Amino acid sequence: MAGAAIITGASSGIGRALAIELARSGRALGLTARRIDRLEDLRREIGGIVPIELRTLDVRDTAAVGQVIPELAAALGDVDLIVANAGIAGGRAVGTGHFATDRDIIETNVLGAMATIDAAAALFRTAGRGHIVGISSVAGFRGLPGSAAYCASKAALSIYLESARVELHGLGILVTTISPGFIDTPINEDLKTRPFVIKPEVGARKIAALIASGTASSTVPKFPWGLYGVLMRFIPDALWTRLATLSPGTGQH
Ligand SMILES: NC(=O)c1ccc[n+]([C@@H]2O[C@H](COP(=O)([O-])OP(=O)(O)OC[C@H]3O[C@@H](n4cnc5c(N)ncnc54)[C@H](OP(=O)(O)O)[C@@H]3O)[C@@H](O)[C@H]2O)c1
């Protein structure tokens, strides 16, 4: 029987859809975000099929993350899944006066996620079991134009998760890196093109299946992004520079 799950950034998009999907599978939930009103709406929508605890949490406040995660775990009991999902995009070209936004992206997507994963690992080390999931991105595979901070944040998160996976291997703690392509959420709704975009409900079903299978790392969906990821990594720099500039802005996801 699956235990309870904690998800950061559950007020919208992927986190919200994943909460609904996990509730359907019978998991009690600990949901966090800055917009508590949206979490309350979500709890009403899920409608009492599982116990749900809500907490206001800004993941940039890393000390608060370290308090809220164990507090939620104590309130729910038997938490065995923690999903570091909260994230933002919205960067602009390097050197165009948007450094404050870039800083915000790093504080949220890297430090906020690291604080979540750190708190999860501490909890699961004590329990001797658990599953940590990080929502990274295919944008972390290679530097794209128009979203340097976002690409850097997801590359950092993926590598951090990989180190955690290796460290925690053998302690009964799984670590999964999920790298979505385009999923139709507010984070990318302003983009002109979103190749192979899928609905959040479809993405959440695929993510839940990957979690259940204990996958170490996967794109979502697997095809075409898994293949694209392999190609992205091996294309030589000069060719990548030419190809990537053909699709400006596609990195903001
Ligand atoms: N959609 C895609 O195509 C795509 C592709 C690859 C990766 N991703 C990743 O998937 C994750 C979820 O994104 P999404 O597409 O579902 O976007 P979204 O609909 O905009 O949701 C983002 C979530 O993150 C939360 N969040 C943002 N900043 C936060 C902060 N400082 N503290 C706590 N929570 C915060 C938001 O909640 P509040 O604003 O209420 O705090 C919201 O619930 C992100 O990490 C994103 O990078 C998305």
The ligand as a Tripos MOL2 file, in Angstrom:
@<TRIPOS>MOLECULE
LIG
   48    52     1     0     0
SMALL
NO_CHARGES

@<TRIPOS>ATOM
      1 N1          4.9600   22.9090  -18.3010 N.am      1 LIG1
      2 C1          6.0520   22.5060  -18.9330 C.2       1 LIG1
      3 O1          6.0950   22.4350  -20.1790 O.2       1 LIG1
      4 C2          7.2670   22.1160  -18.1530 C.ar      1 LIG1
      5 C3          8.2930   21.4880  -18.8440 C.ar      1 LIG1
      6 C4          9.4310   21.1070  -18.1490 C.ar      1 LIG1
      7 C5          9.5130   21.3190  -16.7870 C.ar      1 LIG1
      8 N2          8.4950   21.9350  -16.1390 N.ar      1 LIG1
      9 C6          8.6390   22.1410  -14.6990 C.3       1 LIG1
     10 O2          7.4910   21.6580  -14.0360 O.3       1 LIG1
     11 C7          7.3520   22.3350  -12.7940 C.3       1 LIG1
     12 C8          5.9090   22.8070  -12.6510 C.3       1 LIG1
     13 O3          5.6680   23.7850  -13.6430 O.3       1 LIG1
     14 P1          4.2590   23.9540  -14.3590 P.3       1 LIG1
     15 O4          4.4710   23.7600  -15.7960 O.co2     1 LIG1
     16 O5          3.2320   23.1500  -13.6580 O.co2     1 LIG1
     17 O6          4.0410   25.5240  -14.1360 O.3       1 LIG1
     18 P2          2.9120   26.3320  -13.3340 P.3       1 LIG1
     19 O7          1.5690   25.8920  -13.7590 O.co2     1 LIG1
     20 O8          3.2910   27.7590  -13.4760 O.co2     1 LIG1
     21 O9          3.1200   25.8580  -11.8140 O.3       1 LIG1
     22 C9          4.2490   26.2260  -11.0880 C.3       1 LIG1
     23 C10         4.0170   25.8540   -9.6420 C.3       1 LIG1
     24 O10         5.1970   26.1940   -8.9070 O.3       1 LIG1
     25 C11         4.8050   26.9790   -7.7720 C.3       1 LIG1
     26 N3          5.8490   27.9290   -7.4270 N.ar      1 LIG1
     27 C12         6.4560   28.8390   -8.2060 C.ar      1 LIG1
     28 N4          7.3210   29.5760   -7.4830 N.ar      1 LIG1
     29 C13         7.2500   29.0980   -6.1990 C.ar      1 LIG1
     30 C14         7.8890   29.4470   -4.9910 C.ar      1 LIG1
     31 N5          8.7940   30.4480   -4.9230 N.pl3     1 LIG1
     32 N6          7.5670   28.7650   -3.8870 N.ar      1 LIG1
     33 C15         6.6590   27.7620   -3.9340 C.ar      1 LIG1
     34 N7          6.0120   27.3850   -5.0450 N.ar      1 LIG1
     35 C16         6.3110   28.0650   -6.1560 C.ar      1 LIG1
     36 C17         3.5250   27.6800   -8.1890 C.3       1 LIG1
     37 O11         2.7380   27.9430   -7.0200 O.3       1 LIG1
     38 P3          2.5200   29.3880   -6.3610 P.3       1 LIG1
     39 O12         2.6860   30.4020   -7.4500 O.co2     1 LIG1
     40 O13         1.1350   29.3100   -5.8130 O.co2     1 LIG1
     41 O14         3.5700   29.4580   -5.3090 O.co2     1 LIG1
     42 C18         2.8520   26.6170   -9.0430 C.3       1 LIG1
     43 O15         2.0930   25.7510   -8.2450 O.3       1 LIG1
     44 C19         8.3850   23.4600  -12.8030 C.3       1 LIG1
     45 O16         9.5140   23.0760  -12.0540 O.3       1 LIG1
     46 C20         8.7340   23.5880  -14.2720 C.3       1 LIG1
     47 O17        10.0240   24.1260  -14.4640 O.3       1 LIG1
     48 C21         7.3660   22.3340  -16.7840 C.ar      1 LIG1
@<TRIPOS>BOND
     1     1     2 1
     2     2     3 2
     3     2     4 1
     4     4     5 ar
     5     4    48 ar
     6     5     6 ar
     7     6     7 ar
     8     7     8 ar
     9     8     9 1
    10     8    48 ar
    11     9    10 1
    12     9    46 1
    13    10    11 1
    14    11    12 1
    15    11    44 1
    16    12    13 1
    17    13    14 1
    18    14    15 2
    19    14    16 1
    20    14    17 1
    21    17    18 1
    22    18    19 2
    23    18    20 1
    24    18    21 1
    25    21    22 1
    26    22    23 1
    27    23    24 1
    28    23    42 1
    29    24    25 1
    30    25    26 1
    31    25    36 1
    32    26    27 ar
    33    26    35 ar
    34    27    28 ar
    35    28    29 ar
    36    29    30 ar
    37    29    35 ar
    38    30    31 1
    39    30    32 ar
    40    32    33 ar
    41    33    34 ar
    42    34    35 ar
    43    36    37 1
    44    36    42 1
    45    37    38 1
    46    38    39 2
    47    38    40 1
    48    38    41 1
    49    42    43 1
    50    44    45 1
    51    44    46 1
    52    46    47 1
@<TRIPOS>SUBSTRUCTURE
     1 LIG1         1 GROUP 0 **** ****
